[in-house]
Amino acid sequence: MPLPDDAKELASGANFATLTTLLPDGHPATQVMWVDTDGDHLIVNTEIHRRKYRNIQADPRVTVCIWEAGNPYTYAEVRGTVVDEVGGQRARDHIDECSQRYVGRPYDPDKITSERVMLFIAPRD
C-alpha cells in the first residue's frame, strides 16, 4: 500500500507525530516524536535503549498519527509495520537533519545515550 499523500505532506514539515507501539503485555504505548518520510515510508529516529525500540523488536506493528502544527484537526493516521532500520552514521546524520527542521539547529549530542536508529514504517495493506 502506498503512503498516503496527506501523510507524506505532513511528515515533510515540522509537524509532530505520535508513535504507538505494543508493550510486552499487549497494551499500547504512545510517544510524541519527530517524523520524516522518504516518500514511501514514514521514518522515526530513536535510540536502541528506549522502550519503544524494544517494543518494535518484539512486534513491528505500529500506528503513527501526524498533525499539522498550526491546526491539530488536520492530521493523518498511518497503521503499518516497521520494515527496516538503519543505524550508525546515517541515523546520527538524520537526527541532525530532523533537528534542523524542527528547532533550527543540530541535535544536542549530550542527549544521545546509545546508538541512534532510523525506523522505516510501511503502511499496512
C-alpha positions as CSV (number, residue, x, y, z in Angstrom):
1,M,0.0,0.0,0.0
2,P,1.5,3.4,-0.9
3,L,2.0,6.1,1.7
4,P,-1.0,8.5,1.6
5,D,-0.2,11.9,0.2
6,D,-1.5,13.7,3.3
7,A,0.9,11.7,5.5
8,K,3.8,12.5,3.1
9,E,3.0,16.2,3.2
10,L,2.6,16.3,7.0
11,A,5.8,14.2,7.6
12,S,7.8,16.6,5.3
13,G,7.1,19.6,7.6
14,A,7.9,20.4,11.2
15,N,4.8,18.6,12.4
16,F,4.8,16.4,15.4
17,A,3.6,12.8,15.4
18,T,2.7,10.1,17.9
19,L,4.1,6.7,17.6
20,T,2.1,3.9,19.2
21,T,3.8,0.5,19.9
22,L,2.7,-2.5,21.8
23,L,4.2,-3.3,25.2
24,P,5.0,-6.9,26.1
25,D,1.6,-7.3,27.8
26,G,-0.2,-6.1,24.7
27,H,-1.1,-2.6,26.0
28,P,-0.4,0.2,23.6
29,A,2.3,2.8,24.5
30,T,2.3,6.2,22.7
31,Q,5.1,8.8,22.5
32,V,5.3,12.2,20.7
33,M,8.0,12.1,18.1
34,W,9.6,13.9,15.2
35,V,8.7,12.3,11.9
36,D,10.1,12.2,8.4
37,T,9.5,10.5,5.1
38,D,11.4,9.1,2.2
39,G,8.2,9.2,0.1
40,D,7.5,5.5,0.5
41,H,7.8,5.2,4.3
42,L,7.4,7.2,7.4
43,I,10.7,7.5,9.4
44,V,11.2,7.9,13.1
45,N,14.5,8.2,14.8
46,T,15.1,6.9,18.3
47,E,17.8,5.2,20.4
48,I,18.2,1.4,20.8
49,H,17.9,1.5,24.6
50,R,14.4,3.0,24.6
51,R,11.3,1.0,25.4
52,K,9.7,1.9,22.0
53,Y,12.6,0.3,20.2
54,R,12.4,-2.9,22.3
55,N,8.6,-3.0,21.7
56,I,9.2,-2.8,17.9
57,Q,11.8,-5.5,18.0
58,A,9.2,-7.8,19.6
59,D,6.2,-6.6,17.5
60,P,6.8,-4.3,14.5
61,R,3.2,-3.2,14.1
62,V,2.8,0.5,14.9
63,T,0.4,3.4,14.4
64,V,1.7,6.9,13.6
65,C,-0.6,10.0,13.8
66,I,0.9,13.2,12.4
67,W,-0.9,16.5,13.0
68,E,-0.4,19.9,11.4
69,A,1.5,22.3,13.8
70,G,-0.9,25.2,13.2
71,N,-4.1,23.1,13.1
72,P,-4.2,19.9,15.0
73,Y,-7.5,19.0,13.4
74,T,-5.6,18.4,10.2
75,Y,-3.9,15.1,10.6
76,A,-3.1,11.7,9.0
77,E,-3.0,8.3,10.7
78,V,-0.9,5.5,9.3
79,R,-1.2,2.0,10.6
80,G,1.8,0.0,9.5
81,T,4.8,-2.1,10.1
82,V,8.4,-1.3,10.8
83,V,10.1,-2.9,7.7
84,D,13.6,-1.7,8.0
85,E,16.1,0.0,10.3
86,V,19.3,1.9,9.8
87,G,21.8,2.8,12.5
88,G,25.3,4.2,12.5
89,Q,26.3,7.5,11.0
90,R,23.3,7.6,8.7
91,A,21.0,7.6,11.7
92,R,23.1,10.2,13.5
93,D,23.1,12.5,10.5
94,H,19.3,12.0,10.1
95,I,18.6,13.2,13.7
96,D,20.6,16.3,12.9
97,E,18.6,16.9,9.8
98,C,15.3,16.5,11.7
99,S,16.5,18.8,14.5
100,Q,17.4,21.5,11.9
101,R,13.8,21.2,10.6
102,Y,12.1,21.2,14.0
103,V,14.3,23.5,16.1
104,G,16.7,25.2,13.7
105,R,20.0,23.6,15.0
106,P,21.8,20.2,15.1
107,Y,20.7,17.7,17.7
108,D,22.4,18.1,21.1
109,P,25.0,15.3,21.2
110,D,24.8,15.3,25.0
111,K,21.2,14.0,24.7
112,I,22.4,10.8,22.9
113,T,23.0,8.0,25.4
114,S,23.0,5.0,23.0
115,E,23.1,4.2,19.3
116,R,20.6,6.2,17.1
117,V,18.4,4.2,14.7
118,M,16.1,5.2,11.9
119,L,12.9,3.1,11.7
120,F,11.1,2.8,8.3
121,I,7.4,2.3,8.6
122,A,5.4,0.9,5.6
123,P,1.6,1.4,5.6
124,R,-0.4,-1.7,6.2
125,D,-2.3,-3.2,3.2
